[in-house]
Amino acid sequence: MILDYFGRKRKNRAIVDGFYHQLTTAARDPVYYERMNVPDTVMGRFEMLSIFMVLFFRRAEQAGPVVQQLSQDMVDRFFADIDHSIRELGIGDVGVPRRMKKLARMFYGRARSYGEALDGGDVALLRDALARNIHPTQRKGDTARSDNEADMSALAQTVSALDRAFAAQPEGALLSGRLDLALPQRRIADGAA
């Protein structure tokens, strides 16, 4: 019985690591940074990974308890990776908990605002939420900003398409650690999200 527990934990860890690798690879696709106005910075990459994590969690919420447990393991993996990244940036042990709390608040706030927009099918609301989070220093009426720089329309359309692609993932594929994002990713790369 105890061997079953450790075997299951090891299998779950392999699935979670595989999912996390797939999501980080998708979030690092140069198209977001080159053509969709996401800054290629530490925070820009955090924003993109957060989007993919939110989409994964939305799909997992609709699945059975085993996938939901994998989802909790993904949360743990995501925040462990953030903790590691903060430390690599040179933040000392004393400052890490404060930064982690701030990043966790940011992530869950994004999950809520993106989720509300996606649930309502409101691409304009999603676009505004993305702009607010990805370009926080650029507000409406700020004459210094470039309209192109803060325009998140293409990204909002892409995130909506990806949400549909995540929703279409069969639960059996999730249980075996597979995500099929090839079609939406290909359309994104071609600029036809």
C-alpha positions in Angstrom: 0.0 0.0 0.0 2.7 2.5 0.9 4.6 1.5 -2.3 1.5 2.4 -4.3 1.5 5.8 -2.7 5.1 6.6 -3.6 4.6 5.1 -7.0 1.6 7.3 -7.6 3.5 10.4 -6.3 6.4 9.7 -8.6 4.1 9.3 -11.6 2.2 12.5 -10.7 5.5 14.3 -10.4 6.5 13.1 -13.9 3.2 14.3 -15.3 3.4 17.6 -13.5 6.9 18.2 -14.7 5.8 17.3 -18.2 2.9 19.7 -18.1 5.0 22.5 -16.6 7.6 22.0 -19.4 4.9 22.2 -22.0 3.4 25.3 -20.5 6.7 27.1 -20.1 7.7 26.3 -23.6 4.4 27.6 -25.0 4.7 30.8 -22.8 8.2 31.4 -24.2 7.1 31.3 -27.8 8.8 34.4 -29.4 5.6 35.4 -31.2 4.2 36.9 -28.0 7.2 39.1 -27.5 7.9 39.9 -31.2 4.3 40.4 -32.4 1.9 40.7 -29.5 3.4 43.6 -27.5 4.5 41.5 -24.5 7.8 42.8 -23.2 10.6 40.2 -23.3 11.5 40.8 -19.7 11.4 38.8 -16.4 7.9 40.3 -15.7 6.7 39.8 -19.3 7.7 36.1 -19.1 5.9 35.9 -15.7 2.8 37.4 -17.3 2.8 34.8 -20.2 3.5 31.9 -17.9 0.7 33.1 -15.6 -1.7 33.2 -18.6 -0.9 29.6 -19.5 -1.2 28.5 -15.9 -4.6 30.2 -15.6 -5.8 28.4 -18.8 -4.5 25.0 -17.5 -6.3 25.6 -14.1 -9.5 26.5 -15.9 -9.5 23.2 -17.7 -8.6 21.3 -14.6 -11.5 22.8 -12.7 -13.9 21.0 -15.2 -12.2 17.6 -14.7 -12.4 14.9 -12.2 -10.6 14.7 -8.8 -7.4 13.1 -10.1 -6.8 16.0 -12.6 -7.7 18.5 -9.9 -5.0 17.0 -7.7 -2.6 17.3 -10.6 -3.7 20.9 -10.8 -2.8 21.5 -7.1 0.6 19.9 -7.8 1.0 22.3 -10.7 0.3 25.3 -8.3 3.1 24.0 -6.1 5.4 23.5 -9.0 4.7 27.0 -10.4 5.4 28.7 -7.1 8.5 26.6 -6.4 9.8 27.7 -9.8 9.0 31.4 -9.0 10.8 31.0 -5.7 13.8 29.6 -7.4 13.8 32.3 -10.0 13.6 35.1 -7.4 16.6 33.6 -5.6 18.6 33.4 -8.8 17.9 37.1 -9.4 19.8 37.8 -6.2 16.9 38.4 -3.8 18.1 37.3 -0.3 16.3 34.9 2.0 14.7 37.7 4.0 13.1 39.3 0.9 11.8 36.2 -0.8 8.7 35.6 1.3 7.5 39.2 0.8 8.1 38.9 -3.0 6.4 35.6 -3.1 3.3 37.0 -1.4 3.2 39.8 -3.8 3.6 37.6 -6.9 0.9 35.2 -5.5 -1.5 38.1 -5.1 -0.7 39.2 -8.6 -1.2 35.7 -10.0 -4.6 35.1 -8.3 -5.8 38.6 -9.3 -5.0 37.8 -12.9 -6.7 34.4 -12.6 -9.8 36.1 -11.4 -9.9 38.9 -14.0 -8.9 36.7 -17.0 -11.4 34.1 -15.8 -14.3 36.6 -15.6 -13.5 37.9 -19.1 -13.2 34.4 -20.6 -16.3 33.1 -18.8 -18.3 36.0 -20.3 -16.7 35.7 -23.8 -15.7 39.3 -23.5 -12.6 39.8 -25.5 -12.5 43.6 -24.9 -12.6 43.0 -21.1 -9.8 40.5 -21.5 -7.8 42.9 -23.7 -8.1 45.6 -21.0 -7.1 43.2 -18.2 -4.1 42.1 -20.2 -3.0 45.7 -21.0 -3.5 46.7 -17.3 -1.3 43.8 -16.1 1.3 43.6 -18.9 1.8 47.3 -19.3 0.9 48.6 -15.8 2.7 52.0 -16.2 0.7 52.8 -19.3 -2.7 54.1 -18.6 -5.4 55.6 -20.8 -4.6 59.2 -21.5 -0.9 58.7 -21.0 0.5 60.6 -24.0 3.9 59.0 -23.7 2.7 55.5 -24.5 2.6 54.1 -28.0 -0.8 52.8 -29.0 0.9 49.8 -30.6 2.9 49.0 -27.5 -0.1 48.7 -25.2 -2.5 47.1 -27.8 -3.3 43.7 -26.4 -6.0 42.9 -29.0 -4.0 40.2 -30.7 -3.0 38.6 -27.4 -6.6 38.7 -26.2 -7.8 36.9 -29.3 -5.0 34.4 -28.9 -5.8 33.8 -25.2 -9.4 33.2 -26.1 -8.5 30.7 -28.7 -6.1 29.0 -26.3 -8.8 28.8 -23.7 -11.0 27.0 -26.2 -8.1 24.7 -27.0 -7.5 23.9 -23.3 -11.3 23.2 -22.8 -11.2 20.7 -25.7 -8.4 18.7 -24.1 -9.7 15.2 -23.3 -9.5 14.3 -19.6 -7.7 11.0 -20.6 -5.0 13.0 -22.3 -4.5 15.2 -19.2 -4.3 12.1 -17.0 -1.5 10.8 -19.2 0.3 14.2 -19.2 -0.4 15.3 -22.7 -1.5 18.7 -23.9 -2.2 19.2 -27.5 -1.7 22.9 -28.2 -0.1 22.4 -31.7 -3.0 23.7 -33.7 -3.6 26.9 -31.7 0.2 27.5 -31.5 0.5 27.1 -35.3 -2.3 29.5 -36.0 -0.7 32.0 -33.5 2.6 31.7 -35.3 0.9 32.4 -38.6 -0.9 35.4 -37.1 -4.3 34.0 -37.5 -5.4 33.5 -33.9 
